[in-house]
Amino acid sequence: MMFTFQMMFTLMETIKKTLEAGTLHFKIGRKKSSKQIGGAASLSNQIEKLCNATDNMSQATCSLTPVMDPYGIPQAVKVLDSLSKEVPKDSPLYFFSLKLLVDKDKQTMFLSINSNIGAWWLKMEMEESS
């Protein structure tokens, strides 16, 4: 099971509150040595730092702007559309190419090869699939 930042933060807050309540109990109820209370306070402090770090990581992750994948489908379609002479939009090759470029490896290959041979490569792929 994977934990999200929010789940980790909630868990840490619960542990922190439990420890703080336990520390108060130590002070009010039974007499405990200052070493034990100090240990609980130290643990509480460490949990506080962990909660803050988790919260900061969560905020940083949420504020990231998505980076455009240079080998993504939108980029592949742009390159395919630029080959309109060799691959007309109303041709079977165009629609075959759209299906072909869903495959991440084929997409990367298509975007990596020289655009002068892109149409030829697509035609070869279509012939091989028949």
Sine and cosine of phi, psi and omega as CSV:
sin_phi,cos_phi,sin_psi,cos_psi,sin_omega,cos_omega
0.00,0.00,0.76,-0.65,0.01,-1.00
-1.00,-0.04,0.63,-0.77,0.05,-1.00
-0.98,-0.19,0.71,-0.71,0.12,-0.99
-0.99,0.11,0.25,-0.97,0.04,-1.00
-0.86,0.52,-0.65,0.76,-0.03,-1.00
-0.90,0.43,-0.65,0.76,0.02,-1.00
-0.90,0.44,-0.68,0.73,0.02,-1.00
-0.90,0.44,-0.67,0.74,-0.02,-1.00
-0.89,0.46,-0.71,0.70,0.02,-1.00
-0.88,0.48,-0.69,0.73,0.03,-1.00
-0.88,0.47,-0.71,0.70,0.00,-1.00
-0.90,0.43,-0.63,0.78,0.04,-1.00
-0.90,0.44,-0.66,0.75,0.02,-1.00
-0.89,0.45,-0.71,0.71,0.02,-1.00
-0.89,0.46,-0.67,0.74,-0.01,-1.00
-0.88,0.48,-0.73,0.68,0.00,-1.00
-0.89,0.45,-0.63,0.77,0.02,-1.00
-0.89,0.45,-0.69,0.72,0.02,-1.00
-0.91,0.41,-0.64,0.77,0.02,-1.00
-0.90,0.44,-0.66,0.75,0.04,-1.00
-0.90,0.44,-0.65,0.76,0.03,-1.00
-0.91,0.42,-0.61,0.79,0.02,-1.00
-0.92,0.40,-0.66,0.75,0.05,-1.00
-0.89,0.45,-0.63,0.77,0.03,-1.00
-0.88,0.48,-0.64,0.76,0.02,-1.00
-0.88,0.47,-0.63,0.77,-0.06,-1.00
-0.97,0.26,-0.63,0.78,-0.08,-1.00
-1.00,0.08,-0.75,0.66,-0.10,-0.99
-0.98,0.21,-0.86,-0.51,-0.03,-1.00
-0.88,0.47,0.50,-0.87,0.05,-1.00
-0.99,0.17,0.83,-0.56,0.06,-1.00
-0.88,-0.47,0.39,-0.92,0.01,-1.00
-0.94,0.35,0.44,-0.90,0.00,-1.00
-0.89,0.45,-0.42,0.91,0.02,-1.00
-0.91,0.42,-0.68,0.73,0.01,-1.00
-0.93,0.38,-0.68,0.73,0.02,-1.00
-0.91,0.42,-0.66,0.75,0.04,-1.00
-0.88,0.47,-0.61,0.80,0.04,-1.00
-0.90,0.44,-0.66,0.75,0.03,-1.00
-0.91,0.41,-0.63,0.77,0.02,-1.00
-0.91,0.41,-0.64,0.77,0.02,-1.00
-0.90,0.44,-0.69,0.73,0.03,-1.00
-0.90,0.44,-0.67,0.74,0.04,-1.00
-0.88,0.48,-0.65,0.76,0.02,-1.00
-0.90,0.44,-0.66,0.75,0.02,-1.00
-0.91,0.42,-0.64,0.77,0.02,-1.00
-0.91,0.41,-0.64,0.77,0.05,-1.00
-0.85,0.53,-0.71,0.71,0.02,-1.00
-0.90,0.45,-0.65,0.76,0.02,-1.00
-0.90,0.44,-0.67,0.74,0.04,-1.00
-0.88,0.48,-0.70,0.71,0.01,-1.00
-0.89,0.45,-0.68,0.74,0.01,-1.00
-0.90,0.44,-0.68,0.74,0.01,-1.00
-0.90,0.44,-0.68,0.73,0.02,-1.00
-0.89,0.45,-0.68,0.73,0.02,-1.00
-0.89,0.45,-0.66,0.75,0.03,-1.00
-0.90,0.44,-0.66,0.75,-0.01,-1.00
-0.89,0.45,-0.70,0.71,0.01,-1.00
-0.91,0.42,-0.65,0.76,0.00,-1.00
-0.91,0.42,-0.65,0.76,0.00,-1.00
-0.91,0.41,-0.66,0.75,-0.02,-1.00
-0.93,0.37,-0.50,0.86,-0.07,-1.00
-1.00,0.06,-0.09,1.00,0.01,-1.00
-0.92,0.39,0.67,-0.74,0.10,-1.00
-1.00,-0.01,0.65,-0.76,-0.03,-1.00
-0.89,0.45,0.67,-0.74,0.01,-1.00
-1.00,-0.06,0.72,-0.70,-0.01,-1.00
-0.94,0.35,0.82,-0.57,0.03,-1.00
-0.97,0.26,0.87,-0.49,-0.03,-1.00
-0.93,0.38,-0.23,0.97,0.02,-1.00
-0.90,-0.44,0.45,0.89,-0.03,-1.00
-1.00,0.09,0.13,-0.99,-0.01,-1.00
-0.87,0.49,-0.71,0.71,0.01,-1.00
-0.84,0.54,-0.65,0.76,0.02,-1.00
-0.92,0.40,-0.66,0.75,0.00,-1.00
-0.89,0.45,-0.64,0.76,0.01,-1.00
-0.92,0.39,-0.61,0.79,0.05,-1.00
-0.87,0.49,-0.71,0.71,0.01,-1.00
-0.91,0.41,-0.67,0.74,0.03,-1.00
-0.87,0.50,-0.70,0.72,0.02,-1.00
-0.90,0.43,-0.48,0.88,0.02,-1.00
-0.95,0.32,-0.24,0.97,0.03,-1.00
-0.99,-0.12,0.54,0.84,-0.13,-0.99
-0.87,0.49,-0.45,0.89,0.06,-1.00
-0.93,0.37,-0.74,0.67,-0.06,-1.00
-0.99,0.15,-0.49,0.87,-0.04,-1.00
-0.76,-0.66,0.99,0.11,-0.01,-1.00
-0.89,0.47,0.55,-0.84,-0.08,-1.00
-0.90,0.43,-0.37,0.93,-0.01,-1.00
-0.99,-0.16,0.30,0.95,-0.04,-1.00
-0.99,-0.14,0.43,-0.90,0.09,-1.00
-0.86,0.51,-0.54,0.84,0.01,-1.00
-0.89,0.45,-0.62,0.78,0.00,-1.00
-0.88,0.47,-0.74,0.67,-0.04,-1.00
-0.95,0.32,-0.55,0.84,0.13,-0.99
-0.88,0.47,-0.69,0.73,-0.02,-1.00
-0.89,0.46,-0.65,0.76,0.04,-1.00
-0.86,0.51,-0.70,0.72,0.03,-1.00
-0.92,0.39,-0.65,0.76,-0.02,-1.00
-0.89,0.46,-0.65,0.76,-0.11,-0.99
-0.98,0.22,0.02,1.00,0.15,-0.99
-0.95,0.30,-0.50,0.87,0.07,-1.00
-0.94,0.35,0.88,-0.48,-0.10,-1.00
-0.85,0.53,-0.65,0.76,0.00,-1.00
-0.92,0.40,-0.68,0.74,0.01,-1.00
-0.91,0.41,-0.63,0.77,0.03,-1.00
-0.86,0.51,-0.75,0.67,0.00,-1.00
-0.89,0.46,-0.68,0.73,0.02,-1.00
-0.88,0.47,-0.74,0.67,-0.02,-1.00
-0.85,0.52,-0.67,0.74,-0.03,-1.00
-0.98,0.21,-0.31,0.95,-0.04,-1.00
-1.00,0.00,-0.48,0.88,-0.04,-1.00
-0.97,0.22,0.32,-0.95,0.03,-1.00
-0.87,0.49,0.71,-0.70,-0.05,-1.00
-0.89,0.46,-0.36,0.93,0.04,-1.00
-0.91,0.42,-0.47,0.88,-0.01,-1.00
-0.95,-0.31,0.07,1.00,-0.01,-1.00
-0.85,0.53,-0.73,0.68,-0.01,-1.00
-0.90,0.43,-0.66,0.75,0.03,-1.00
-0.88,0.47,-0.69,0.73,0.01,-1.00
-0.88,0.48,-0.67,0.74,0.02,-1.00
-0.89,0.46,-0.66,0.75,0.02,-1.00
-0.89,0.45,-0.66,0.75,0.03,-1.00
-0.89,0.45,-0.67,0.74,0.03,-1.00
-0.88,0.47,-0.65,0.76,0.00,-1.00
-0.91,0.41,-0.67,0.74,0.02,-1.00
-0.90,0.43,-0.67,0.75,-0.01,-1.00
-0.92,0.39,-0.46,0.89,-0.03,-1.00
-0.99,0.16,-0.26,0.96,-0.03,-1.00
-0.98,0.19,0.00,0.00,0.00,0.00
